[in-house]
Amino acid sequence: MNIDFNAERWDRIREVYGKWWRGELGRPLIPVVLRGRDPGRAQPAAPYLTQQTCADLTIPAEDIVDRIEYELSKVYYLGDAFPNFNMDCFGPGVAAAFMGARLDNSKGRVWFKPEKIVPIKELSFKYDPDNIWLNRVKDICRAAMKRWKGNIILGMPDLGGTLDILSTFRPGENLLLDLYDDPEDVKRLVWEIHHLWHRYYQEINEVTRPVNPGYVDWAHIFCDSPSYVPQCDFAYMLGPEMFDEFVLPELEATCKRLSHTIYHLDGVGQLNHLDSLLGIKELDAVQWVPGDGKPGQTHWPEVYQKIAAAGKKIQIWEGFEGLKIISGQIGTSKGIHVTDIWGDISQKAEMQRLLDQYGVE
């Protein structure tokens, strides 16, 4: 395996990320990934696994894993970066497909659609051991564990948020009306989805552990114990009272079931819920996404100040410049995670100089 990583570097990743989660790391986490490394072999014939290619079930899982490894062998890992593959290639909210929704990637991106829209009182979710998408994910996980033997971490799929999953089966205005007309059925389904969601998480985890060197998901934050990014994009359309009634209890339960969590706060419509979210004791961090057409992350000092004042950690993705600005807004860079900063091998010296400024080896 021609990957720019080894067991000693994994030990360091476990140490620094563990300190960050515990609030003991006196600096931010800054992963830097540089293109330009010689993979040492020819490109495999199998296509790279993406939302565009994920529905082709004729490709052997072993060939998919081989192509992923090839792509990862083409980069260098600096700072707090580590080799991992993002399984969000099956689409955002793939648990909906595990529950019977149709996975449609005919236009290059994955969308989930109900096979049939039924009245909410007739809707129920049951575990299906023969679901093709759940088993496809497990097959890829098994092949990856057998081949990589713990030197590359395979991420958890983007399972999705509970109400977001439910909205797949009650599309358009249906779910919004259900909140008023059939609130008890909404709550019933929320908890059905909750229990299935955690069953999927556990079953996938049983395939990947103990070979996988830890846990990671589409947020790219390493953890040595079960972690995830809970979310509810549907909450953009809810007022605070409805959020607290229909969303908050399930979020609190998920945060208690997992060792570490970071909430995906997506869009200005969710800022109404920030106080409720920050009140979840077990929630570790917040990832603020202003949304399309809104000013970038560095233009929301009041949001970051509120998050930091509540003792929660912060994830940003606007690179070194964003880190400089936001750490200035909250008075510290401690507790911040910067998503992967990508560059070219020609930038290695400059990237290391910037890492050195924050004490990142």
C-alpha positions as CSV (number, residue, x, y, z in Angstrom):
1,M,0.0,0.0,0.0
2,N,1.5,3.3,-1.2
3,I,-0.1,5.7,1.3
4,D,1.7,8.7,2.9
5,F,0.9,7.5,6.4
6,N,1.9,4.9,9.0
7,A,1.0,3.6,12.5
8,E,3.0,6.2,14.3
9,R,1.2,9.0,12.6
10,W,-2.2,7.4,13.4
11,D,-1.1,7.4,17.1
12,R,-0.5,11.1,16.8
13,I,-3.9,11.7,15.2
14,R,-5.6,9.8,18.1
15,E,-3.7,11.9,20.6
16,V,-4.3,15.4,19.2
17,Y,-7.9,14.8,18.2
18,G,-8.6,13.2,21.6
19,K,-7.2,16.3,23.3
20,W,-9.3,18.6,21.0
21,W,-12.6,16.8,21.8
22,R,-11.7,16.9,25.6
23,G,-10.9,20.7,25.3
24,E,-7.2,20.0,26.3
25,L,-5.6,21.0,22.9
26,G,-4.4,24.6,23.1
27,R,-4.5,25.1,19.4
28,P,-6.9,24.5,16.4
29,L,-7.0,21.4,14.3
30,I,-5.7,22.1,10.8
31,P,-5.6,19.3,8.3
32,V,-3.7,20.1,5.0
33,V,-3.8,17.8,2.0
34,L,-1.5,18.3,-1.0
35,R,-1.9,16.9,-4.5
36,G,1.1,15.8,-6.6
37,R,2.3,12.6,-5.0
38,D,3.4,9.7,-7.3
39,P,0.9,6.8,-6.7
40,G,3.5,4.3,-7.9
41,R,1.1,2.5,-10.2
42,A,-1.3,2.9,-13.1
43,Q,-4.8,4.1,-12.5
44,P,-7.3,1.2,-12.0
45,A,-10.1,0.7,-14.5
46,A,-12.9,0.9,-12.0
47,P,-14.5,4.4,-11.7
48,Y,-14.0,6.5,-8.6
49,L,-16.9,6.1,-6.2
50,T,-19.1,9.3,-6.3
51,Q,-22.7,10.2,-6.3
52,Q,-22.6,9.8,-10.1
53,T,-21.3,6.3,-10.0
54,C,-22.7,4.8,-6.7
55,A,-25.7,3.2,-8.3
56,D,-23.7,0.8,-10.5
57,L,-23.9,-2.3,-8.4
58,T,-22.1,-4.4,-11.1
59,I,-18.7,-3.0,-10.0
60,P,-17.1,-5.4,-7.4
61,A,-16.6,-3.8,-4.0
62,E,-12.9,-4.9,-4.1
63,D,-12.4,-2.9,-7.3
64,I,-14.1,0.2,-5.8
65,V,-11.8,0.0,-2.8
66,D,-8.8,-0.4,-5.0
67,R,-9.6,2.8,-6.9
68,I,-10.2,4.7,-3.7
69,E,-6.8,3.6,-2.4
70,Y,-5.2,4.7,-5.7
71,E,-6.7,8.2,-5.3
72,L,-5.6,8.5,-1.7
73,S,-2.0,7.5,-2.7
74,K,-1.8,10.6,-4.9
75,V,-1.7,13.1,-1.9
76,Y,0.5,14.1,1.0
77,Y,-1.0,14.6,4.5
78,L,0.3,17.5,6.5
79,G,-0.6,18.8,10.0
80,D,-3.7,17.1,11.3
81,A,-4.7,15.5,8.0
82,F,-5.1,11.7,7.7
83,P,-6.1,9.3,4.9
84,N,-9.9,8.8,4.8
85,F,-12.7,8.2,2.4
86,N,-16.0,10.1,2.6
87,M,-18.9,7.7,2.2
88,D,-21.3,10.5,1.5
89,C,-21.0,9.3,-2.1
90,F,-24.3,7.5,-1.5
91,G,-26.0,10.8,-1.0
92,P,-27.1,13.0,1.9
93,G,-29.6,11.1,4.0
94,V,-29.0,7.6,2.6
95,A,-30.9,6.1,5.6
96,A,-34.0,7.0,3.6
97,A,-32.9,4.5,1.0
98,F,-32.2,1.9,3.7
99,M,-35.9,2.5,4.7
100,G,-37.2,1.9,1.2
101,A,-36.9,5.2,-0.7
102,R,-35.7,5.1,-4.3
103,L,-32.1,6.3,-4.8
104,D,-32.0,8.4,-8.0
105,N,-28.7,9.6,-9.3
106,S,-29.8,9.9,-13.0
107,K,-28.8,13.5,-13.1
108,G,-25.4,12.9,-11.5
109,R,-26.4,13.8,-7.9
110,V,-28.2,11.5,-5.5
111,W,-31.8,12.3,-4.6
112,F,-34.2,10.1,-2.6
113,K,-37.8,9.7,-3.6
114,P,-40.7,7.7,-2.1
115,E,-41.9,4.8,-4.1
116,K,-45.4,5.9,-3.2
117,I,-46.7,8.8,-1.1
118,V,-49.1,7.4,1.5
119,P,-51.1,9.1,4.3
120,I,-48.9,9.6,7.4
121,K,-51.1,7.4,9.5
122,E,-50.3,4.5,7.1
123,L,-46.6,5.2,7.1
124,S,-44.3,3.1,9.2
125,F,-40.6,2.1,9.0
126,K,-39.3,-1.4,9.5
127,Y,-35.8,-2.9,9.3
128,D,-35.1,-4.7,6.1
129,P,-32.1,-7.0,6.2
130,D,-32.2,-7.4,2.5
131,N,-32.0,-3.7,1.5
132,I,-29.7,-3.4,-1.4
133,W,-28.2,-0.1,-0.4
134,L,-27.4,-1.0,3.2
135,N,-25.8,-4.3,2.0
136,R,-23.9,-2.5,-0.7
137,V,-22.4,-0.1,1.9
138,K,-21.5,-3.1,4.2
139,D,-19.9,-4.9,1.3
140,I,-17.7,-1.9,0.5
141,C,-16.8,-1.6,4.2
142,R,-15.8,-5.3,4.4
143,A,-13.6,-5.0,1.3
144,A,-12.0,-1.9,2.7
145,M,-11.2,-3.4,6.1
146,K,-9.7,-6.5,4.4
147,R,-7.5,-4.5,2.1
148,W,-6.5,-1.4,4.2
149,K,-5.9,-3.1,7.5
150,G,-6.3,0.1,9.5
151,N,-4.1,2.4,7.5
152,I,-7.0,4.3,5.9
153,I,-10.2,5.2,7.7
154,L,-13.5,4.6,6.0
155,G,-16.1,7.2,7.0
156,M,-19.7,6.6,8.1
157,P,-22.2,7.3,5.3
158,D,-24.3,10.5,5.4
159,L,-27.2,8.8,7.1
160,G,-29.1,12.1,7.4
161,G,-31.3,13.9,10.0
162,T,-34.4,12.3,11.3
163,L,-37.0,14.8,10.1
164,D,-35.0,15.2,6.8
165,I,-35.4,11.5,6.3
166,L,-39.1,11.7,7.1
167,S,-39.6,14.6,4.7
168,T,-38.4,12.3,1.9
169,F,-41.5,10.2,2.4
170,R,-43.7,13.2,3.0
171,P,-42.4,15.6,0.4
172,G,-43.4,19.1,-0.5
173,E,-45.8,20.7,2.1
174,N,-47.0,17.3,3.4
175,L,-44.7,17.1,6.4
176,L,-45.3,20.8,7.4
177,L,-49.1,20.1,7.4
178,D,-48.6,16.9,9.3
179,L,-47.0,18.9,12.2
180,Y,-50.3,20.6,12.6
181,D,-52.8,17.9,11.6
182,D,-51.1,14.7,12.9
183,P,-48.4,15.7,15.4
184,E,-48.5,12.3,17.2
185,D,-47.9,10.4,14.0
186,V,-45.0,12.7,13.2
187,K,-43.5,11.9,16.7
188,R,-44.2,8.2,16.3
189,L,-42.2,8.2,13.0
190,V,-39.4,10.3,14.4
191,W,-38.7,7.7,17.0
192,E,-39.1,4.8,14.5
193,I,-36.5,6.5,12.3
194,H,-34.3,7.3,15.3
195,H,-34.0,3.7,16.4
196,L,-33.4,2.5,12.8
197,W,-30.8,5.2,12.3
198,H,-28.8,4.0,15.3
199,R,-29.2,0.3,14.2
200,Y,-27.7,1.2,10.8
201,Y,-24.9,3.1,12.5
202,Q,-24.2,0.1,14.8
203,E,-24.3,-2.5,12.1
204,I,-22.0,-0.6,9.8
205,N,-19.7,0.0,12.8
206,E,-19.7,-3.7,13.5
207,V,-18.3,-4.3,10.0
208,T,-15.6,-1.6,10.2
209,R,-14.4,-2.1,13.8
210,P,-11.9,-2.9,15.2
211,V,-9.9,-2.6,11.9
212,N,-10.9,1.0,11.2
213,P,-8.5,3.3,13.1
214,G,-11.4,5.4,14.5
215,Y,-14.5,7.2,13.4
216,V,-15.0,9.9,10.8
217,D,-17.9,11.2,8.7
218,W,-18.5,13.9,6.1
219,A,-17.4,16.6,8.6
220,H,-13.9,15.0,8.5
221,I,-13.3,15.2,12.2
222,F,-11.5,12.1,13.6
223,C,-12.7,10.6,16.8
224,D,-11.6,7.4,18.6
225,S,-15.1,6.6,19.8
226,P,-18.6,6.8,18.1
227,S,-19.3,10.3,16.7
228,Y,-21.4,11.9,14.1
229,V,-22.9,15.2,12.7
230,P,-26.6,15.3,13.7
231,Q,-28.7,17.7,11.7
232,C,-32.2,18.8,10.7
233,D,-32.2,20.9,7.6
234,F,-36.0,20.7,7.7
235,A,-35.8,22.9,10.8
236,Y,-35.1,25.9,8.6
237,M,-38.9,26.1,8.1
238,L,-39.8,25.7,11.8
239,G,-40.3,28.2,14.5
240,P,-38.6,27.8,17.9
241,E,-41.6,26.1,19.6
242,M,-42.0,23.5,16.9
243,F,-38.3,22.9,16.9
244,D,-38.3,22.3,20.6
245,E,-41.3,19.9,20.3
246,F,-40.5,17.9,17.2
247,V,-36.7,18.1,16.8
248,L,-34.9,18.8,20.0
249,P,-35.9,15.6,22.0
250,E,-34.5,13.3,19.3
251,L,-31.4,15.4,18.9
252,E,-30.8,15.2,22.6
253,A,-31.2,11.5,22.6
254,T,-28.8,11.0,19.7
255,C,-26.2,13.2,21.4
256,K,-26.5,11.0,24.5
257,R,-26.1,7.8,22.5
258,L,-22.9,9.0,20.7
259,S,-19.6,9.9,22.4
260,H,-19.2,13.1,20.4
261,T,-21.4,15.2,18.1
262,I,-21.2,18.3,16.0
263,Y,-24.5,19.9,14.8
264,H,-24.8,21.0,11.2
265,L,-26.5,24.4,11.5
266,D,-27.5,25.0,7.9
267,G,-28.9,28.4,6.9
268,V,-30.1,31.6,8.6
269,G,-33.5,30.1,9.3
270,Q,-31.8,27.8,11.8
271,L,-30.3,30.6,13.9
272,N,-33.6,30.8,15.8
273,H,-32.8,27.4,17.2
274,L,-29.2,28.1,18.2
275,D,-30.0,28.7,21.9
276,S,-31.9,25.4,22.1
277,L,-29.1,23.6,20.5
278,L,-26.4,25.1,22.7
279,G,-28.5,23.9,25.7
280,I,-27.8,20.3,24.8
281,K,-25.2,19.4,27.3
282,E,-23.8,16.5,25.3
283,L,-23.4,18.4,22.0
284,D,-19.7,19.1,21.5
285,A,-19.6,21.5,18.6
286,V,-21.4,23.5,15.9
287,Q,-20.7,23.7,12.1
288,W,-22.3,27.0,10.9
289,V,-23.3,27.1,7.2
290,P,-24.7,30.5,6.3
291,G,-26.3,29.2,3.0
292,D,-26.4,30.2,-0.6
293,G,-26.4,33.9,-1.3
294,K,-25.4,34.8,2.2
295,P,-22.1,36.3,3.4
296,G,-19.4,33.7,4.1
297,Q,-18.5,32.3,7.5
298,T,-16.2,35.1,8.5
299,H,-19.1,37.6,8.5
300,W,-21.0,36.2,11.4
301,P,-19.0,37.1,14.5
302,E,-22.1,37.1,16.8
303,V,-22.8,33.5,15.9
304,Y,-19.3,32.3,16.7
305,Q,-19.2,34.4,19.9
306,K,-22.4,32.8,21.1
307,I,-21.2,29.3,20.3
308,A,-17.9,29.8,22.0
309,A,-19.5,31.5,25.0
310,A,-21.6,28.3,25.5
311,G,-18.4,26.3,25.7
312,K,-19.0,24.5,22.3
313,K,-16.3,23.9,19.7
314,I,-16.5,25.2,16.2
315,Q,-15.9,23.9,12.7
316,I,-15.1,26.2,9.8
317,W,-13.9,25.7,6.2
318,E,-12.5,29.0,5.0
319,G,-8.8,28.0,5.4
320,F,-6.1,29.8,7.1
321,E,-7.6,33.2,6.4
322,G,-10.9,32.2,7.8
323,L,-9.2,30.8,10.9
324,K,-7.3,34.0,11.5
325,I,-10.5,36.1,11.3
326,I,-12.8,33.9,13.3
327,S,-10.3,33.2,16.0
328,G,-9.9,37.0,16.3
329,Q,-13.7,37.3,16.6
330,I,-13.9,34.9,19.5
331,G,-10.5,35.7,21.1
332,T,-8.9,32.2,20.6
333,S,-8.1,29.6,18.0
334,K,-8.5,26.8,20.6
335,G,-11.5,24.6,19.9
336,I,-11.7,25.3,16.2
337,H,-11.5,22.6,13.5
338,V,-10.7,23.7,10.0
339,T,-11.9,21.3,7.3
340,D,-9.3,19.9,4.9
341,I,-7.2,22.7,3.3
342,W,-6.2,21.4,-0.2
343,G,-3.2,22.5,-2.2
344,D,-0.4,21.4,-4.4
345,I,2.9,19.8,-3.4
346,S,4.6,23.0,-4.7
347,Q,3.0,24.8,-1.7
348,K,4.4,22.4,0.9
349,A,6.9,24.8,2.4
350,E,4.3,27.6,2.6
351,M,1.7,25.4,4.1
352,Q,4.1,24.1,6.7
353,R,5.1,27.7,7.6
354,L,1.4,28.5,8.2
355,L,0.9,25.4,10.3
356,D,4.0,26.3,12.4
357,Q,2.3,29.6,13.3
358,Y,-0.3,27.6,15.2
359,G,2.1,25.0,16.6
360,V,1.0,22.2,14.3
361,E,3.8,19.8,13.5
